[in-house]
Amino acid sequence: MVDVRDPSDTLPPPPGDPVKSGRRTVDLQVRILDENDRRAADNRAFFRERGIRALNFVSSPGSGKTTLLQRTLGALASEIGTAVLVGDLETANDAQRLRRPGVPVAQITTGGTCHLDAAMIARGLAALPLDGVRLLFIENVGNLVCPASFDLGENRRITLVSCTEGEDKPLKYPPMFSSAHAVILTKIDVAAAMEFDLDLARNNIRRAAPQAEVFELSARTGEGFDAWLSYLRALR
Amino acid sequence: MHELGIAEAALRQVAAQAKEAGATHVHRIVLRIGALSGVDPDALRFAMEIALPESSAAGAEFAIEIVPARARCQKCSNEFTPADGYLFECPHCHALGGTILQGKELDLASLEIS
């Protein structure tokens, strides 16, 4: 006797029934950080209304952001209204280093977060007297990766890389360079002693940040500082 | 390492978008991450594995789509994929630079819900 029944009649339904009733797919294409983007847009509008230009300084720890700002404030504070927001994981040491008469400084301690975000900037702005301020310097947390993803509402992003780091830094951390308006090669006074290959570094910066203006300077000796100060004066 | 914060922001977006769509369950989450976004896909995957079970979308699958960088040469208008993903040198005329066309995405691309 031949069994002519379809064998599948007696088999249980296959596991993982592909027909998922009631399920639907919705296409969204929304920004994951849209909350930060909205707050950044608010900050940008705030800066525009008040005639403030905000600069976001990003780099590895130890590239010389605070020293650059110290010398910059020393040169410009008497002619342009300036204010500073300093971000660090902990301590107010950098804010103390930057404090000088007539320059309001507020420290943002992120409590372990590796970058500043737009909401922190808004809180920092609330703590600063901004009358007469034309340039706001924001010193981001020392980190060449994470701050790249977070728009603060700044008008210019300035990425620093020092001659005590590798010439290939721009190639290793591309988002921070491809999003920069300007790149500053710092500590050029020690380039020779460090056997730092300036031409190679310049070439790498050009390839990773072709859109950026490039400055080479030493905040210790002042070499190269005039071009940087001209850039800032022209922003005002 | 800011990917945990990115994962948490993504899951807040998931909860908000699912609620807006009237969903009771989230079955699948698709994120779209550009090569120039500053987010490391492996670290984000790891962060999602930690954060997802604690979120309102617990139990959902997730996928991460990578968007390679693309640029248009400002000199000869040739469109190109930057060498190594981010070196903006036109392979046609060798000019440095270019307008970034894609690669900065950091998006919640889609959700499967019921």
HADDOCK unambig.tbl for C-alpha pairs under 7 A between the chains (distance, minus, plus):
assign (segid A and resid 22 and name CA) (segid B and resid 114 and name CA) 5.54 0.50 0.50
assign (segid A and resid 23 and name CA) (segid B and resid 112 and name CA) 6.57 0.50 0.50
assign (segid A and resid 23 and name CA) (segid B and resid 113 and name CA) 5.51 0.50 0.50
assign (segid A and resid 23 and name CA) (segid B and resid 114 and name CA) 4.55 0.50 0.50
assign (segid A and resid 24 and name CA) (segid B and resid 112 and name CA) 5.44 0.50 0.50
assign (segid A and resid 24 and name CA) (segid B and resid 113 and name CA) 5.52 0.50 0.50
assign (segid A and resid 24 and name CA) (segid B and resid 114 and name CA) 6.25 0.50 0.50
assign (segid A and resid 25 and name CA) (segid B and resid 110 and name CA) 6.79 0.50 0.50
assign (segid A and resid 25 and name CA) (segid B and resid 111 and name CA) 5.55 0.50 0.50
assign (segid A and resid 25 and name CA) (segid B and resid 112 and name CA) 4.17 0.50 0.50
assign (segid A and resid 25 and name CA) (segid B and resid 113 and name CA) 6.28 0.50 0.50
assign (segid A and resid 26 and name CA) (segid B and resid 110 and name CA) 5.49 0.50 0.50
assign (segid A and resid 26 and name CA) (segid B and resid 111 and name CA) 5.36 0.50 0.50
assign (segid A and resid 26 and name CA) (segid B and resid 112 and name CA) 6.31 0.50 0.50
assign (segid A and resid 27 and name CA) (segid B and resid 109 and name CA) 6.14 0.50 0.50
assign (segid A and resid 27 and name CA) (segid B and resid 110 and name CA) 4.39 0.50 0.50
assign (segid A and resid 27 and name CA) (segid B and resid 111 and name CA) 6.74 0.50 0.50
assign (segid A and resid 28 and name CA) (segid B and resid 108 and name CA) 6.55 0.50 0.50
assign (segid A and resid 28 and name CA) (segid B and resid 109 and name CA) 5.26 0.50 0.50
assign (segid A and resid 28 and name CA) (segid B and resid 110 and name CA) 5.10 0.50 0.50
assign (segid A and resid 29 and name CA) (segid B and resid 107 and name CA) 5.75 0.50 0.50
assign (segid A and resid 29 and name CA) (segid B and resid 108 and name CA) 5.56 0.50 0.50
assign (segid A and resid 29 and name CA) (segid B and resid 109 and name CA) 4.36 0.50 0.50
assign (segid A and resid 29 and name CA) (segid B and resid 110 and name CA) 6.76 0.50 0.50
assign (segid A and resid 30 and name CA) (segid B and resid 107 and name CA) 5.37 0.50 0.50
assign (segid A and resid 30 and name CA) (segid B and resid 108 and name CA) 5.33 0.50 0.50
assign (segid A and resid 30 and name CA) (segid B and resid 109 and name CA) 6.64 0.50 0.50
assign (segid A and resid 31 and name CA) (segid B and resid 106 and name CA) 5.86 0.50 0.50
assign (segid A and resid 31 and name CA) (segid B and resid 107 and name CA) 4.35 0.50 0.50
assign (segid A and resid 31 and name CA) (segid B and resid 108 and name CA) 6.15 0.50 0.50
assign (segid A and resid 32 and name CA) (segid B and resid 9 and name CA) 6.13 0.50 0.50
assign (segid A and resid 32 and name CA) (segid B and resid 10 and name CA) 5.04 0.50 0.50
assign (segid A and resid 32 and name CA) (segid B and resid 13 and name CA) 6.52 0.50 0.50
assign (segid A and resid 32 and name CA) (segid B and resid 106 and name CA) 5.89 0.50 0.50
assign (segid A and resid 32 and name CA) (segid B and resid 107 and name CA) 5.02 0.50 0.50
assign (segid A and resid 32 and name CA) (segid B and resid 108 and name CA) 5.75 0.50 0.50
assign (segid A and resid 33 and name CA) (segid B and resid 9 and name CA) 6.48 0.50 0.50
assign (segid A and resid 114 and name CA) (segid B and resid 2 and name CA) 6.64 0.50 0.50
assign (segid A and resid 145 and name CA) (segid B and resid 38 and name CA) 6.30 0.50 0.50
assign (segid A and resid 146 and name CA) (segid B and resid 1 and name CA) 6.70 0.50 0.50
assign (segid A and resid 146 and name CA) (segid B and resid 2 and name CA) 5.83 0.50 0.50
assign (segid A and resid 146 and name CA) (segid B and resid 38 and name CA) 6.66 0.50 0.50
assign (segid A and resid 148 and name CA) (segid B and resid 38 and name CA) 5.93 0.50 0.50
assign (segid A and resid 149 and name CA) (segid B and resid 37 and name CA) 6.18 0.50 0.50
assign (segid A and resid 149 and name CA) (segid B and resid 38 and name CA) 5.66 0.50 0.50
assign (segid A and resid 174 and name CA) (segid B and resid 86 and name CA) 6.45 0.50 0.50
assign (segid A and resid 175 and name CA) (segid B and resid 36 and name CA) 5.18 0.50 0.50
assign (segid A and resid 175 and name CA) (segid B and resid 37 and name CA) 6.50 0.50 0.50
assign (segid A and resid 175 and name CA) (segid B and resid 38 and name CA) 5.44 0.50 0.50
assign (segid A and resid 207 and name CA) (segid B and resid 87 and name CA) 5.44 0.50 0.50
assign (segid A and resid 207 and name CA) (segid B and resid 88 and name CA) 5.61 0.50 0.50
assign (segid A and resid 207 and name CA) (segid B and resid 89 and name CA) 6.55 0.50 0.50
assign (segid A and resid 207 and name CA) (segid B and resid 96 and name CA) 6.29 0.50 0.50
assign (segid A and resid 208 and name CA) (segid B and resid 86 and name CA) 6.60 0.50 0.50
assign (segid A and resid 208 and name CA) (segid B and resid 87 and name CA) 5.41 0.50 0.50
assign (segid A and resid 208 and name CA) (segid B and resid 88 and name CA) 6.39 0.50 0.50
assign (segid A and resid 210 and name CA) (segid B and resid 96 and name CA) 6.04 0.50 0.50
assign (segid A and resid 210 and name CA) (segid B and resid 97 and name CA) 4.65 0.50 0.50
assign (segid A and resid 211 and name CA) (segid B and resid 97 and name CA) 6.36 0.50 0.50
